[in-house]
Amino acid sequence: MDLRQLRYFTQIVESGSLSKASRQLFIAQPALSQQLHKLEAEVGKPLLSRSPKGVAPTENGLALYHHARFMLRQLDQALSIARKESGAVQGMVSVGLPATTVAALGLPLVRRVRERYPAILLNVVEGMSGHLGQMMRMAQLDLAVLFSNDVARDVAVEALLEEELFVMLPKHSRLVAPRRTSITLAEAAALPLVLPTGTHGLRRRIATELERRSLTAHVVAEIDSLSLLMDCVYGGMGATIKPMAAVHLEGKRGRQWRALSISDATLRRRNYLYSLPPERLSTAAAVVANELKDTARDLVTTGAWSGVEPVAAAAPN
């Protein structure tokens, strides 16, 4: 077994088909299949199950994938360290952040790490929390900010902060009287709402609160792209329910928003910081985790990130 075979195998698993993997790896499919057969022969068990839709790892293949992914990431990190000058914290760190978190935290975090630890290569992955959770489970990320504390096993989880959810609409909207600064949950549900799809964690949080009150949301569109969702709301399609981070960068686009608090319900979303367990967490990743927490705390303390409160105690794993 060699590292090349492991790289090929992990790419096949992540691509879901040999043809896609061959294109990603720039290797002919017959040659890729030959390397896979050699790897399966060495292991002595089938690693992939084939179907008309593609390939999926067997139980043994999935176990090999997780260990191979970790080994390859460690190797890449070791090579990164070896290629840089000594004397500083070095290495590559992958951080997964949801779109709203990127809007509030992304630039300050990247700037802070770059200024303090120039030898750390920071890889920020923006995505939906479900996708980031899957990446965390597959050890493709060192760190991630997610909205539930049970997304992945065998990782460290720490409560980071809590965000209040507001009814968001552009300042020029007349859906709600301009003088109002709050709204009831029933009034919010009756508005034409543009929300994420049902699988999105924020949508489930909203749905849970509505169900408790026997309310049904008047949803006119379901959009998982934050930028498109906010464009639709600003264009007059309706209102939305989001944390303040959703409009964090909107001022730079010349847009003005209203954030109405919900007067008769507590709609909050807790943010958790996920990290690989200590024995697998590199020094560079541990440093970035601390910088992420410090950056978030500073943004909240200075008021740069509004509608957010720090969480005093860590949540259990």
Rosetta blueprint (number, residue, H / E / L):
1 M L
2 D L
3 L H
4 R H
5 Q H
6 L H
7 R H
8 Y H
9 F H
10 T H
11 Q H
12 I H
13 V H
14 E H
15 S H
16 G L
17 S L
18 L H
19 S H
20 K H
21 A H
22 S H
23 R H
24 Q H
25 L H
26 F L
27 I L
28 A L
29 Q H
30 P H
31 A H
32 L H
33 S H
34 Q H
35 Q H
36 L H
37 H H
38 K H
39 L H
40 E H
41 A H
42 E H
43 V H
44 G L
45 K L
46 P L
47 L L
48 L E
49 S E
50 R E
51 S E
52 P L
53 K L
54 G E
55 V E
56 A E
57 P E
58 T L
59 E H
60 N H
61 G H
62 L H
63 A H
64 L H
65 Y H
66 H H
67 H H
68 A H
69 R H
70 F H
71 M H
72 L H
73 R H
74 Q H
75 L H
76 D H
77 Q H
78 A H
79 L H
80 S H
81 I H
82 A H
83 R H
84 K L
85 E L
86 S L
87 G L
88 A L
89 V L
90 Q L
91 G E
92 M E
93 V E
94 S E
95 V E
96 G E
97 L E
98 P L
99 A H
100 T H
101 T H
102 V H
103 A H
104 A H
105 L H
106 G H
107 L H
108 P H
109 L H
110 V H
111 R H
112 R H
113 V H
114 R H
115 E H
116 R H
117 Y L
118 P L
119 A L
120 I E
121 L E
122 L E
123 N E
124 V E
125 V E
126 E E
127 G L
128 M L
129 S H
130 G H
131 H H
132 L H
133 G H
134 Q H
135 M H
136 M H
137 R H
138 M L
139 A L
140 Q L
141 L L
142 D L
143 L E
144 A E
145 V E
146 L E
147 F L
148 S L
149 N L
150 D L
151 V L
152 A L
153 R L
154 D L
155 V L
156 A E
157 V E
158 E E
159 A E
160 L E
161 L E
162 E E
163 E E
164 E E
165 L E
166 F E
167 V E
168 M E
169 L E
170 P E
171 K L
172 H L
173 S L
174 R L
175 L L
176 V L
177 A L
178 P L
179 R L
180 R L
181 T L
182 S E
183 I E
184 T L
185 L H
186 A H
187 E H
188 A H
189 A H
190 A H
191 L L
192 P L
193 L E
194 V E
195 L E
196 P L
197 T L
198 G L
199 T L
200 H L
201 G H
202 L H
203 R H
204 R H
205 R H
206 I H
207 A H
208 T H
209 E H
210 L H
211 E H
212 R H
213 R L
214 S L
215 L L
216 T L
217 A L
218 H L
219 V E
220 V E
221 A E
222 E E
223 I L
224 D L
225 S L
226 L H
227 S H
228 L H
229 L H
230 M H
231 D H
232 C H
233 V H
234 Y H
235 G L
236 G L
237 M L
238 G L
239 A E
240 T E
241 I E
242 K E
243 P E
244 M H
245 A H
246 A H
247 V H
248 H L
249 L L
250 E H
251 G H
252 K H
253 R H
254 G L
255 R L
256 Q L
257 W E
258 R E
259 A E
260 L E
261 S E
262 I E
263 S L
264 D L
265 A L
266 T L
267 L L
268 R E
269 R E
270 R E
271 N E
272 Y E
273 L E
274 Y E
275 S E
276 L L
277 P L
278 P H
279 E H
280 R H
281 L L
282 S L
283 T H
284 A H
285 A H
286 A H
287 V H
288 V H
289 A H
290 N H
291 E H
292 L H
293 K H
294 D H
295 T H
296 A H
297 R H
298 D H
299 L H
300 V H
301 T H
302 T L
303 G L
304 A L
305 W L
306 S L
307 G L
308 V E
309 E E
310 P E
311 V L
312 A L
313 A L
314 A L
315 A L
316 P L
317 N L
